[in-house]
Amino acid sequence: RSESRWVRPWGSPGQLGAQKERPRGCHCYCYQCQSQVPPRSGHCSACRVCILRRDHHCRLLDCCVGFHNYRPFLCLLLHSAGVLLHISVLLGPALSALLQAHSALYTVALLLLPWLMLLTGKVSLAQFALAFVVDTCVAGALLCGAGLLFHGMLLLRGQTTWEWARGHHCYDLGTCHNLQAALGPRWALVWFWPFLASPLPGDGISFQTPGDVGLVTS
């Protein structure tokens, strides 16, 4: 579901230019939506709405990743990387047997240019399909793994991609609180099943700062 469904009444800082770290509760104005902006929100030119705690617009999913769907997005990266890697391992022996029967040049060409090998008649359709599927799964697993590592770093730091690019750290509550803020109180279990009941502690409009956590724990 598109994240824009949840945030249509709000504005965004996405078009406000360079910003300083704003204190909690400080709203800005989005000239595109012509309304006030809750902190950490951003305007998406593709969705044409403002997104609560906007992280980025995912072109593959054709929706913005924000407050309400950040957890499913992380789980999608994890499970996709696992499934693609599993398929690659299952098909690996068959591809290895095929490559061992040919020269090194043939191996490199088949792995890097399977379409060219098929068009020139150097491989059969079945051999092409095997090489193409393995190539696609390996590339997809690497892409999903890289995305998971990057967003895992952001998750532990309590940042969005926008805040990371500008060096903002004003919402870093510590590792445990950051995990709970993005994944809910059952953050360790939602990795296995993203639809597990684990309500987010916030509302996407106001966010705790390190000072707030210090007051609560003191």
C-alpha positions in Angstrom: 0.0 0.0 0.0 1.3 3.4 -0.9 2.5 5.4 2.1 0.8 8.5 0.8 -2.6 7.2 1.9 -1.7 8.0 5.5 -0.3 11.5 5.1 -2.3 13.5 2.7 -3.3 16.2 5.2 0.3 17.1 5.9 3.0 19.2 4.3 6.7 18.5 3.8 10.2 19.9 4.2 11.3 18.2 1.0 11.2 21.4 -1.0 12.4 23.9 1.6 16.0 23.7 0.7 18.9 23.2 3.1 17.6 22.8 6.7 19.2 22.7 10.1 18.2 20.1 12.7 14.8 21.2 14.0 13.7 20.8 17.6 10.9 18.4 18.4 7.5 19.7 17.5 8.8 22.4 15.1 6.8 22.4 11.9 7.7 23.9 8.5 5.6 24.7 5.5 5.4 22.7 2.2 4.7 25.0 -0.7 3.6 22.1 -2.9 0.9 20.8 -0.5 0.4 24.3 1.0 0.2 23.0 4.5 2.2 22.7 7.6 4.8 19.9 7.9 5.4 17.6 10.9 9.1 17.0 11.7 11.0 14.4 9.5 8.3 14.5 6.8 9.1 15.0 3.1 7.4 15.8 -0.1 7.5 13.2 -2.9 7.3 14.6 -6.4 6.4 11.1 -7.7 3.5 10.5 -5.2 2.6 14.2 -5.2 1.9 14.1 -1.5 3.9 14.5 1.7 5.1 11.4 3.5 5.4 11.0 7.3 9.0 10.3 8.3 9.9 9.9 4.6 12.9 7.8 3.9 12.9 7.6 0.1 10.8 6.8 -3.0 11.3 3.2 -4.1 11.1 2.9 -7.9 10.8 -0.8 -7.8 7.8 -0.8 -5.5 6.5 2.5 -7.0 5.7 4.0 -3.6 7.4 6.0 -0.9 9.0 4.3 2.1 8.0 6.1 5.3 6.7 5.8 8.8 4.0 3.1 8.2 5.8 0.9 5.8 9.4 1.1 6.7 9.3 -2.2 8.7 7.7 -4.2 5.8 10.3 -2.7 3.5 13.2 -3.9 5.7 11.7 -7.3 5.9 11.2 -7.4 2.1 14.9 -6.7 1.7 15.9 -9.5 4.1 13.6 -12.2 2.8 14.3 -11.3 -0.9 18.0 -11.6 -0.3 17.5 -14.9 1.5 15.2 -16.4 -1.2 17.5 -15.3 -4.1 20.6 -16.6 -2.4 18.8 -19.9 -1.7 17.9 -20.2 -5.4 21.4 -19.5 -6.4 22.8 -22.2 -4.1 20.3 -24.7 -5.5 21.2 -24.0 -9.1 24.9 -23.6 -8.4 25.9 -27.3 -8.9 24.1 -27.5 -12.3 25.8 -24.3 -13.5 29.1 -25.4 -12.2 28.9 -28.7 -14.1 28.0 -26.8 -17.3 31.0 -24.5 -16.9 33.5 -27.2 -16.1 32.9 -28.8 -19.5 34.1 -25.6 -21.3 37.0 -23.2 -21.4 37.6 -20.2 -19.2 36.6 -17.8 -22.0 33.3 -19.6 -22.5 32.6 -19.5 -18.8 33.2 -15.7 -18.6 31.1 -15.1 -21.7 28.2 -17.2 -20.4 28.2 -15.5 -17.0 28.5 -12.0 -18.3 26.8 -12.1 -21.7 24.3 -15.0 -21.7 22.1 -13.2 -24.3 25.0 -12.8 -26.7 25.8 -16.5 -26.3 22.2 -17.5 -27.1 22.0 -15.2 -30.1 25.2 -16.6 -31.5 24.1 -20.2 -31.0 26.9 -21.0 -28.5 24.4 -22.3 -25.9 21.1 -24.0 -25.9 17.9 -22.3 -24.6 18.1 -24.5 -21.4 21.7 -23.5 -20.8 20.9 -19.9 -21.3 17.9 -20.0 -18.9 20.1 -21.6 -16.3 22.9 -19.0 -16.6 20.4 -16.1 -16.8 18.4 -17.2 -13.7 21.6 -17.7 -11.6 23.0 -14.3 -12.7 19.7 -12.6 -11.9 19.4 -14.2 -8.5 23.0 -13.4 -7.5 22.7 -9.8 -8.7 19.4 -9.4 -6.9 20.7 -11.0 -3.7 23.7 -8.6 -3.7 21.5 -5.6 -4.4 19.0 -6.5 -1.6 21.9 -7.4 0.8 23.6 -4.0 0.1 20.3 -2.2 0.7 19.7 -4.1 3.9 23.1 -3.3 5.2 22.6 0.4 4.4 19.2 0.6 6.0 20.3 -1.5 8.9 22.9 1.2 9.6 20.3 3.9 9.4 18.0 1.8 11.7 20.6 1.5 14.4 21.4 5.2 14.2 17.7 6.3 14.1 18.1 8.2 10.8 16.3 8.4 7.5 18.2 8.6 4.3 17.5 12.3 4.1 19.0 12.8 7.6 22.0 10.6 6.9 22.8 12.6 3.7 22.8 15.8 5.7 24.5 14.4 8.9 21.5 14.9 11.2 21.6 12.9 14.4 18.9 14.6 16.5 16.7 11.5 16.8 19.3 8.9 17.8 17.9 7.4 21.0 20.4 4.5 21.3 20.3 1.1 19.6 17.5 -0.4 21.6 15.2 2.6 21.4 15.9 3.1 17.7 14.9 -0.5 16.9 11.7 -0.1 18.9 10.8 3.2 17.3 11.0 1.7 13.8 10.0 -1.9 14.4 7.8 -1.8 17.5 8.3 -3.5 20.9 8.6 -7.0 19.2 11.4 -5.9 16.9 13.3 -9.1 17.2 10.4 -11.2 15.9 9.1 -9.1 13.1 12.1 -10.0 11.0 10.7 -13.5 10.7 7.1 -12.4 10.1 6.6 -8.7 9.3 2.8 -8.9 9.8 3.3 -9.8 13.5 1.5 -7.4 15.9 4.1 -4.9 17.0 2.6 -1.4 17.1 4.9 1.5 16.6 5.3 3.7 19.6 4.9 7.0 17.8 2.3 8.6 15.5 4.6 9.7 12.8 4.1 13.4 13.6 6.1 13.9 16.8 9.3 12.1 17.7 11.4 11.6 20.8 14.8 13.1 21.1 17.8 11.9 23.2 16.8 14.4 25.9 13.3 13.0 26.1 14.6 9.5 26.6 17.0 10.7 29.3 14.1 12.3 31.2 12.1 9.1 31.0 14.8 6.8 32.2 16.2 9.1 34.9 
